[in-house]
Amino acid sequence: MADRTATYSFDTLLIHGGLEPGPAGATTVPIVQSSAFAQATAEELEDIFRGRKPGQVYTRVGNPTTESLEKRLALLDGGQTAIATASGMAAITTAVMTIVRSGDEILASSSLFGGTFSLFRDTLSSYGISTTFVDPTDLDAVRNGINDRTRLVFVETIGNPKMDVPDIPAIALIARAAGIPLLVDATVTTPCLARGCDLGADIVIHSTSKFINGTGSTIGGAIVDLGRFDWQSDKFPHFETFYKKYRAFAFTARARKLVHKDFGACAAPMNSFLLAEGVETLSLRMERHCANARKLAQFLQAHDRVRWVNYPGLEDSPYHQVAKKLYADKFGGVLTFGLADKAEAFRFINGLRLAKNLANIGDAKTLVIHPASTICSDFGPEEKSLMGVGEEMVRVSVGIEAINDIIEDFDFALNNL
Ligand SMILES: *Cc1c(COP(=O)(O)O)cnc(C)c1O
């Protein structure tokens, strides 16, 4: 069905995309807080169950509030459908398990978000699904890492927290040539810096908990299906019946009818409402996040207590040129920097008065964390070094406060080391 909002510009889609007029003239999507949906007749319920008629049956499978959010998120990435999930990890698990089976392999970036790294290395390996990790900025390593059993490539637009920036369109060509889909976790960049359709991704993943929500109030995730991968392939015999019936929608159909429904990591209606509210201001917030991050990076680079700063927006970053090309001179709101050692990093964090010390990114508030002792503390030295995590490193998610207050806070803490 054609969506009347689909032709709007990106910034208008953020607010109006997929949004139907609400009851009594409401301008926000109604929170349909209902577990299940009654139909007048047994025939109608059968028709909805069998997909002969649109409608809702049970919130684990679908919900009107969540569906409204899904339509908007699909439009933002130029995708054909989206599935909202309980968290970003739920989105990754659901998308990957829709594609791979026991005995299959994944080719993944070695600088993934810790939760994804541990899902691939520890959890999925115990179900017979193994992962090869390669440096995603080394295209030969990506090409050579794919073998006959590889069924998908998984990368992040900007690695969290390594801040590396792979050339996604070039990786898309490699995946395409190998006949396997490219899954891109675009949490750090959001559709504001680049839409999934322009990056060449087949499936885009978002942890909507981060910038899309923007207020630190809600955990959520999304899987966007760009609808361009050809699932009719010897590599994907388990897609055959879905392909025959649903063609370009084969991935979404297999995810919705099997994995998402069976794993049950659905979005809660209240969370879908909060995410639909949050995403409206995404463009404005991302502009400020990016501008503030660039200014903070420059300030840190000039400070004599700071050993190094890693932000793709800095001209001496090895990732600057690729980021500039792919993300139109916006470099995101996350950066890392190094002090002398762990003790100094701890003293710095303890000396901050404005920035919060917690495990999140993408909040309006400035957030800091010492990754080595927290989100990456389960990993050994070798893995930490692959992920670009050192003991001396602090990660910052630069908020949208006035930049002078952020800089003053950092300056105060640095001068009191
Ligand atoms: C936070 C994050 C995730 C996981 O999302 P949750 O909503 O916390 O489950 C995945 N990928 C990246 C890049 C993230 O930053």
Ligand as a Chemical Component Dictionary entry (heavy atoms), coordinates in Angstrom:
data_LIG
# 
_chem_comp.id                   LIG 
_chem_comp.type                 NON-POLYMER 
_chem_comp.pdbx_formal_charge   0 
_chem_comp.three_letter_code    LIG 
# 
loop_
_chem_comp_atom.comp_id 
_chem_comp_atom.atom_id 
_chem_comp_atom.alt_atom_id 
_chem_comp_atom.type_symbol 
_chem_comp_atom.charge 
_chem_comp_atom.model_Cartn_x 
_chem_comp_atom.model_Cartn_y 
_chem_comp_atom.model_Cartn_z 
_chem_comp_atom.pdbx_ordinal 
LIG C1 C1 C 0 23.920 -0.026 22.489 1  
LIG C2 C2 C 0 24.313 -0.663 21.214 2  
LIG C3 C3 C 0 23.766 -1.899 20.841 3  
LIG C4 C4 C 0 22.828 -2.675 21.732 4  
LIG O1 O1 O 0 21.625 -1.999 21.916 5  
LIG P1 P1 P 0 20.718 -2.184 23.246 6  
LIG O2 O2 O 0 19.536 -1.314 22.925 7  
LIG O3 O3 O 0 21.532 -1.713 24.400 8  
LIG O4 O4 O 0 20.377 -3.624 23.342 9  
LIG C5 C5 C 0 24.151 -2.428 19.632 10 
LIG N1 N1 N 0 25.018 -1.792 18.833 11 
LIG C6 C6 C 0 25.575 -0.608 19.157 12 
LIG C7 C7 C 0 26.528 0.038  18.225 13 
LIG C8 C8 C 0 25.238 0.003  20.365 14 
LIG O5 O5 O 0 25.803 1.163  20.693 15 
# 
loop_
_chem_comp_bond.comp_id 
_chem_comp_bond.atom_id_1 
_chem_comp_bond.atom_id_2 
_chem_comp_bond.value_order 
_chem_comp_bond.pdbx_ordinal 
LIG C1 C2 SING 1  
LIG C2 C3 SING 2  
LIG C2 C8 DOUB 3  
LIG C3 C4 SING 4  
LIG C3 C5 DOUB 5  
LIG C4 O1 SING 6  
LIG O1 P1 SING 7  
LIG P1 O2 DOUB 8  
LIG P1 O3 SING 9  
LIG P1 O4 SING 10 
LIG C5 N1 SING 11 
LIG N1 C6 DOUB 12 
LIG C6 C7 SING 13 
LIG C6 C8 SING 14 
LIG C8 O5 SING 15 
# 
